[in-house]
Each structure stands twice: as C-alpha cells, then as structure tokens.
Amino acid sequence: MSRAATAKLGGYAALSAAGLLAALISGRPELVALTAPFLLALAAGLALAAAPRLRVDVELGEERTIEGTELETTISLAADSRIDRLDVYLRLPDGIELVEGENPVSVTLARGEQRELRLRVRARRWGAHALAPLHLRAVDAVGLVMWEGAFAGAPPLRVYPREDVLRRVLRPRETQLNAGNEVSRRKGEGIEFADVRPWAPGD
C-alpha cells in the first residue's frame, strides 16, 4: 500500500509554519505557544504512524450463475496490526448491482481481528464480469497519514442467459411450413378461405 499525507497533516503544517513565521517577524515568542499543540500533534502523529499489516480475500458464492439471480460476495479481512479506520470499496462492473450490504464501508480492526463483509449482488446482464479491484484506504489514529492500495478481487463471474433469452437470440437457420414454434419466413398452404382463392363479391 502506498503512503500519502492527508489534508489534515497539510493544514497542521501550514498553521505551525504560519505561527512560527509570525513569531519571528513580530518578535513575539508567545505566538509560538499558539502553534505548540499543532507541532506536538504533528510530531506524535508522524512518530506513531505505522503501515497497516492486513490480509484480504474476496470470494464469490458461485462462479457461474444465471442472468437475474442473486449471489453472495464475501470480503475477508485479517489485521496483523491495529487499524483505526479502514475504508473498503469493491468495484462492481456494469451488469452487476448491489442488493444488500454496504459498499463502500468503513471499519475499525483490532490487532489479530478477522472480519467478513458480506455483499449480496444481482447479475442483471449475461457475460463475464470481474468484481475488481478491491480498493482499501487506511488512516492512522490521528488522521495525518493514510495508506491506499488496490487488490485483485474474486475470479471472473460467468453469467449465462436464461432459456427464454437463448430462444430469442438463437433462431433456426431454416424453418418448416407446418410445424414448429418459430414463424416460417415463407408462406405455405393454410386453412383460411383467404388462402384458397382471392376474395370475390358475395363472399
């Protein structure tokens, strides 16, 4: 996971620098006392900030399903160190919609804690769909440093069309004139009077 500074760290650093600069220009050392809390917070936050140690996994209840059905997706989290705030977001492709669960979601994990986040999704469109990547963002206790990373999600989900859809999509190359479920492309002999001879006055 890559490390980056939060907006809070930038704000504290700017306030501290502004207070120190004002004290130097004005010759009033008491202004340094105003910036002392921000300086202490910066020092303590940067000293205590440690990269989170986390193991993640994404599992699908089924790797093959039928269009229109629902299935469960499980995000497993195992923390080897305490994480005060962890933002979790699983990217869902077009054709897969969330039915139940929170996505994204923020959680707190203690050291050694394992947790499972369950999402119920619906496959709206047939095809191969990748529920990935899994985006994670961890923030330290003070909120000065964050770590971000993207991890591979579950294996591709293969969604097959329903039987009625297949019947509409796959039409026969040739049809019969007197039998079958498909309407023939050619006109054959019928049982209606209009098919015996042209209409004439008096009919």
Sine and cosine of phi, psi and omega as CSV:
sin_phi,cos_phi,sin_psi,cos_psi,sin_omega,cos_omega
0.00,0.00,0.66,-0.75,-0.01,-1.00
-1.00,0.08,0.56,-0.83,-0.04,-1.00
-0.99,-0.17,0.61,-0.79,0.01,-1.00
-0.48,-0.88,0.37,-0.93,0.03,-1.00
-1.00,0.04,0.57,-0.82,0.06,-1.00
-1.00,0.04,0.17,-0.99,0.05,-1.00
-0.91,0.42,-0.49,0.87,0.02,-1.00
-0.90,0.43,-0.66,0.75,0.03,-1.00
-0.89,0.45,-0.68,0.74,0.04,-1.00
-0.89,0.46,-0.61,0.79,0.03,-1.00
-0.93,0.37,-0.68,0.73,0.04,-1.00
-0.89,0.45,-0.66,0.75,0.00,-1.00
-0.91,0.42,-0.64,0.77,0.01,-1.00
-0.92,0.40,-0.67,0.74,0.03,-1.00
-0.90,0.44,-0.65,0.76,0.00,-1.00
-0.91,0.42,-0.69,0.72,0.01,-1.00
-0.90,0.43,-0.65,0.76,0.01,-1.00
-0.91,0.42,-0.65,0.76,0.02,-1.00
-0.91,0.41,-0.68,0.74,0.03,-1.00
-0.91,0.42,-0.64,0.77,0.02,-1.00
-0.92,0.40,-0.65,0.76,0.03,-1.00
-0.91,0.42,-0.61,0.79,0.02,-1.00
-0.91,0.41,-0.63,0.78,0.02,-1.00
-0.93,0.36,-0.66,0.75,-0.05,-1.00
-0.95,0.32,-0.70,0.72,-0.07,-1.00
-0.99,0.10,-0.26,0.97,-0.04,-1.00
0.94,0.33,0.45,0.89,-0.01,-1.00
-0.91,-0.42,0.99,-0.14,-0.06,-1.00
-0.91,0.41,-0.31,0.95,0.00,-1.00
-0.90,0.43,-0.33,0.94,0.04,-1.00
-0.92,0.38,-0.40,0.92,0.03,-1.00
-0.91,0.41,-0.52,0.85,0.00,-1.00
-0.90,0.44,-0.48,0.88,0.02,-1.00
-0.94,0.34,-0.51,0.86,-0.02,-1.00
-1.00,-0.04,-0.12,0.99,-0.05,-1.00
-0.86,0.52,-0.69,0.73,0.01,-1.00
-0.86,0.50,-0.62,0.79,0.00,-1.00
-0.93,0.36,-0.63,0.78,0.03,-1.00
-0.91,0.42,-0.66,0.75,0.03,-1.00
-0.91,0.41,-0.66,0.75,0.03,-1.00
-0.89,0.45,-0.65,0.76,0.04,-1.00
-0.89,0.45,-0.73,0.69,-0.04,-1.00
-0.90,0.44,-0.71,0.70,-0.03,-1.00
-0.93,0.37,-0.67,0.74,-0.02,-1.00
-0.90,0.43,-0.69,0.72,-0.01,-1.00
-0.94,0.34,-0.53,0.85,0.00,-1.00
-0.96,0.30,-0.58,0.82,-0.05,-1.00
-1.00,0.00,-0.24,0.97,-0.05,-1.00
-0.93,0.37,0.83,-0.56,0.02,-1.00
-0.73,-0.68,0.58,-0.81,-0.01,-1.00
-0.88,0.48,0.72,-0.70,-0.01,-1.00
-0.94,0.34,0.58,-0.81,0.08,-1.00
-0.94,-0.33,0.92,-0.39,-0.18,-0.98
-0.60,-0.80,0.62,-0.78,0.11,-0.99
-0.88,-0.48,0.75,-0.66,-0.07,-1.00
-0.79,-0.61,0.41,-0.91,0.05,-1.00
-0.39,-0.92,0.57,-0.82,0.02,-1.00
-0.83,-0.56,0.80,-0.60,-0.03,-1.00
-0.80,-0.60,0.60,-0.80,0.08,-1.00
-0.98,-0.21,0.62,-0.78,0.07,-1.00
-0.88,0.47,-0.58,0.82,0.05,-1.00
-0.60,-0.80,0.58,-0.81,0.07,-1.00
-1.00,-0.09,-0.18,0.98,0.05,-1.00
-0.71,-0.70,0.71,-0.71,-0.01,-1.00
-0.47,-0.88,0.04,-1.00,-0.02,-1.00
-0.96,-0.28,0.56,-0.83,0.01,-1.00
-0.82,0.58,0.75,-0.66,0.02,-1.00
1.00,-0.08,-0.14,0.99,-0.02,-1.00
-1.00,0.00,0.27,-0.96,0.01,-1.00
-0.94,-0.34,0.49,-0.87,0.06,-1.00
-0.52,-0.85,0.29,-0.96,-0.08,-1.00
-0.97,-0.23,0.68,-0.73,0.07,-1.00
-0.90,-0.44,0.74,-0.67,-0.06,-1.00
-0.89,-0.45,0.81,-0.59,0.09,-1.00
-0.96,-0.27,0.91,-0.41,-0.03,-1.00
-0.99,-0.15,0.77,-0.63,0.00,-1.00
-0.85,-0.53,0.73,-0.68,0.05,-1.00
-0.72,-0.69,0.91,-0.41,-0.08,-1.00
-0.99,-0.15,0.82,-0.57,0.11,-0.99
-1.00,-0.03,-0.10,1.00,0.09,-1.00
-0.58,-0.81,0.34,-0.94,-0.01,-1.00
-0.93,0.37,0.70,-0.72,0.05,-1.00
-0.81,-0.58,0.93,-0.38,-0.08,-1.00
-0.94,0.33,-0.55,0.84,0.04,-1.00
-0.50,-0.86,0.81,-0.58,0.02,-1.00
-0.77,-0.64,0.88,-0.48,0.05,-1.00
-1.00,-0.09,0.80,-0.60,-0.06,-1.00
-0.86,-0.51,0.77,-0.64,0.02,-1.00
-0.61,-0.79,0.86,-0.52,0.06,-1.00
-0.98,-0.21,0.86,-0.52,-0.03,-1.00
-0.97,0.25,0.81,-0.58,0.04,-1.00
-0.98,-0.22,0.79,-0.62,-0.03,-1.00
-0.96,0.28,0.20,-0.98,0.11,-0.99
-0.89,0.45,0.71,-0.71,-0.05,-1.00
0.98,-0.22,-0.22,0.98,0.07,-1.00
-0.86,-0.52,0.83,-0.56,-0.03,-1.00
-0.86,-0.51,0.51,-0.86,0.01,-1.00
-0.99,0.16,0.78,-0.63,0.01,-1.00
-0.97,-0.25,-0.67,0.74,-0.06,-1.00
-0.54,-0.84,0.63,-0.78,-0.01,-1.00
0.92,-0.38,0.16,-0.99,-0.02,-1.00
-0.95,-0.33,0.78,-0.62,0.03,-1.00
-0.44,-0.90,0.96,-0.29,0.12,0.99
-0.99,0.17,0.16,-0.99,-0.02,-1.00
-0.54,-0.84,0.50,-0.86,0.04,-1.00
-0.91,-0.41,0.72,-0.69,-0.03,-1.00
-0.71,-0.71,0.32,-0.95,0.12,-0.99
-0.88,-0.47,0.76,-0.65,-0.06,-1.00
-0.86,-0.51,0.76,-0.65,0.11,-0.99
-0.99,0.13,0.27,-0.96,0.01,-1.00
-0.91,0.42,0.79,-0.61,-0.02,-1.00
0.99,0.11,0.01,1.00,-0.03,-1.00
-0.99,0.17,0.59,-0.80,0.10,-0.99
-0.85,-0.52,0.69,-0.73,-0.05,-1.00
-0.60,-0.80,0.55,-0.84,0.05,-1.00
-0.88,-0.47,0.78,-0.62,0.07,-1.00
-0.97,-0.25,0.83,-0.55,-0.08,-1.00
-0.94,-0.34,0.75,-0.66,0.05,-1.00
-0.83,-0.56,0.71,-0.71,0.10,-0.99
-0.96,-0.28,0.83,-0.56,-0.07,-1.00
-0.85,-0.53,0.33,-0.94,0.04,-1.00
-0.85,-0.53,0.71,-0.71,0.05,-1.00
-1.00,0.03,0.95,-0.30,-0.06,-1.00
-1.00,0.01,-0.38,0.92,-0.09,-1.00
-0.68,-0.74,0.65,-0.76,-0.02,-1.00
-0.97,0.23,0.44,-0.90,-0.03,-1.00
0.66,-0.75,-0.13,-0.99,0.05,-1.00
-0.99,-0.17,0.84,-0.54,-0.07,-1.00
-0.85,-0.53,0.69,-0.72,0.04,-1.00
-0.96,-0.28,0.91,-0.42,0.08,-1.00
-1.00,0.08,0.99,0.15,-0.12,-0.99
-0.22,-0.97,0.36,-0.93,-0.03,1.00
-1.00,0.08,0.14,-0.99,0.10,-0.99
-0.99,-0.13,0.91,-0.41,-0.03,-1.00
-1.00,-0.06,0.75,-0.66,0.02,-1.00
-0.80,-0.60,0.64,-0.77,0.07,-1.00
-0.63,-0.77,0.87,-0.49,0.00,-1.00
-0.94,-0.35,0.64,-0.77,-0.01,-1.00
-0.82,-0.57,0.64,-0.77,-0.01,-1.00
-0.95,0.32,0.10,-1.00,-0.10,-0.99
-0.90,0.44,-0.57,0.82,-0.02,-1.00
-0.99,0.13,-0.40,0.92,0.00,-1.00
1.00,0.05,0.46,0.89,-0.03,-1.00
-0.98,-0.19,-0.49,0.87,-0.08,-1.00
-0.79,-0.61,0.61,-0.79,0.06,-1.00
-0.73,-0.68,0.42,-0.91,0.05,-1.00
-0.83,-0.56,0.73,-0.69,-0.02,-1.00
-0.81,-0.58,0.55,-0.84,0.03,-1.00
-0.32,-0.95,0.41,-0.91,0.06,-1.00
-0.83,-0.56,0.75,-0.66,-0.07,-1.00
-0.83,-0.55,0.47,-0.88,0.02,-1.00
-0.89,0.46,0.65,-0.76,0.00,-1.00
-1.00,0.02,-0.51,-0.86,-0.03,-1.00
-0.97,0.24,0.23,-0.97,0.10,-0.99
-0.86,0.51,0.37,-0.93,-0.01,-1.00
-0.83,0.56,0.66,-0.75,0.05,-1.00
-1.00,-0.04,0.84,-0.54,0.00,-1.00
-0.98,-0.17,0.89,-0.46,-0.03,-1.00
-0.94,-0.34,0.83,-0.55,-0.03,-1.00
-0.98,-0.20,0.55,-0.83,0.00,-1.00
-0.95,0.33,0.36,-0.93,0.05,-1.00
-0.96,0.29,0.23,-0.97,-0.06,-1.00
-0.90,0.45,-0.65,0.76,-0.02,-1.00
-0.92,0.40,-0.52,0.85,0.05,-1.00
-0.93,0.36,-0.67,0.75,0.03,-1.00
-0.88,0.48,-0.62,0.79,0.00,-1.00
-0.91,0.42,-0.53,0.85,0.02,-1.00
-0.98,0.20,-0.56,0.83,-0.07,-1.00
-0.98,0.19,-0.69,0.72,-0.07,-1.00
-0.99,-0.12,1.00,-0.06,0.02,-1.00
-1.00,-0.03,0.54,-0.84,0.00,-1.00
-0.91,0.40,0.54,-0.84,0.00,-1.00
-0.94,0.35,-0.64,0.77,0.04,-1.00
-0.78,-0.62,0.58,-0.81,-0.01,-1.00
-0.85,-0.53,0.39,-0.92,0.05,-1.00
-1.00,-0.01,0.31,-0.95,-0.07,-1.00
-1.00,0.08,-0.41,0.91,-0.14,-0.99
-0.81,-0.58,0.07,1.00,-0.02,-1.00
-0.48,-0.88,0.39,-0.92,0.06,-1.00
0.91,-0.42,0.24,-0.97,-0.01,-1.00
-1.00,0.02,-0.28,0.96,-0.04,-1.00
-1.00,-0.10,0.62,-0.79,0.05,-1.00
-0.95,0.30,0.77,-0.64,-0.04,-1.00
-0.93,0.38,0.50,-0.87,0.05,-1.00
-1.00,0.08,-0.15,0.99,0.02,-1.00
-0.90,-0.44,0.49,-0.87,-0.01,-1.00
-1.00,0.00,0.76,-0.65,0.02,-1.00
-0.88,-0.48,-0.20,-0.98,0.01,-1.00
-0.97,0.26,0.74,-0.67,-0.02,-1.00
-0.91,-0.42,-0.07,-1.00,0.00,-1.00
-0.93,-0.36,0.08,1.00,0.02,-1.00
-1.00,0.06,0.51,-0.86,0.02,-1.00
-0.88,0.47,-0.49,0.87,-0.01,-1.00
-0.92,0.40,-0.30,0.95,0.00,-1.00
-1.00,-0.07,-0.16,0.99,-0.03,-1.00
-0.99,0.13,-0.75,0.66,0.02,-1.00
-0.44,-0.90,0.28,-0.96,0.05,-1.00
-0.88,0.47,0.42,-0.91,0.00,-1.00
-0.93,0.37,0.58,-0.81,0.03,-1.00
-0.72,-0.70,0.48,-0.88,0.03,-1.00
-0.83,0.57,0.69,-0.72,-0.04,-1.00
0.98,-0.21,-0.23,0.97,0.05,-1.00
-0.92,0.39,0.00,0.00,0.00,0.00
